[in-house]
């Protein structure tokens, strides 16, 4: 037993065996690509995946070769280089090569002013894309262009970004009716976010941008008539502030993008405008008086009726907007008719045109209603060679005819 123990003890090693050497780092790295390639090849060949990849690539290539200019219009929130107000996806059309060529125009809106701008731009040979969310715009205003290959209508709210390549952007988006001022958030979002989106688009694609601002930036003015150099007299917390201050903010953003991002901008301050396609009940004085007289209702005069306004026909405004866009001047420019009327004088003219037996009903004045409003258009005359041509008594019958047809149609 002792001998056996000695033999066994003698056979036990006195130190642990050395472990096997791991493969060298260089060998492992050399085998990694091979393993990856094998795995990738196995993945593609399994279940005919490679066939599907090749087929997809062929289909995609064929589609883009056959449709190289899909969605190739510019934008009009609607001339040779435009984008409604206030924002889309698209590709620059071959004809948009230069400002002098017939190009793409974008107006953000199928509303009152925007639809007349669309008519003018299409008539002179531009391609036009209209963007509108139809909050106040109407398809009926542009339906006569359906089927025109140079016209495209897109339902979109400019408070959301949109991508599109265009040459010019007419940013018309924002309800201007007093009846819409109760939608405070919507008004301000359109003026701020909508304008930011359109300016961002103009910056990305190098388009010229025109902001349609308003005479409301002057508030209840202490200067009469109002020049572009007047800074205004505005209540920042009043019931109209969502519109007044919203437009003032839009002007600020426009100039900031011009100075800071070198965006080519234009600013128009629009005074009271009337004409066909106005909303029947939008709360503005001309449409109110005409619709009430046609319906045999008393014309509502707020306050004593001695407050004044200046009224321009919509075709004059459209000519002014196009002249500004094509000019080399930033603005702002007053676009309005210097002819000044009290509300009582306007009511008498509407009576002459519509119904001599129409009556007037007086109601308390609304808050922050400006007492005077008259543009000084010397700057537009000198630099844009523009001034209104149609007098109130000439343009009003055209508006009345349009309202008669629509009121009669609504009554059926």
Secondary structure, 3 states (H helix, E strand, C coil): CHHHHHHHHHHCCCCCCCCCCCCCHHHHHHHHHHHHHHHHHHHHHHHHHHHHHHHHHHHHHHHHHHCCCCCCCCCCCCCCECCCCCCCCCCCCHHHCCCCCCCEEEECCCCHHHHHHHHHHHHCCCEEEEEECCCCCCHHHCHHHCCCCCEEEEECCCCCCCCCCCCEEEECCCCCCHHHCCCHHHHHHHHHHHHHHHHHHHHHHCCEEEEEEEHHHHECCCCCCECCCCCCECCCCCCCHHHHHHHHHHHHHHHHHHHHHCCCEEEEEECCEECCCCCCCCCCHHHHHHHHHHCCCCEEEECCCCCEEECEEHHHHHHHHHHHHHCCCCEEEEECCCCEEEHHHHHHHHHHHCCCCCCEEEECCCCCCCCCCCECCHHHHHHHCCCCCCCHHHHHHHHHHHHHHHHHHHHC
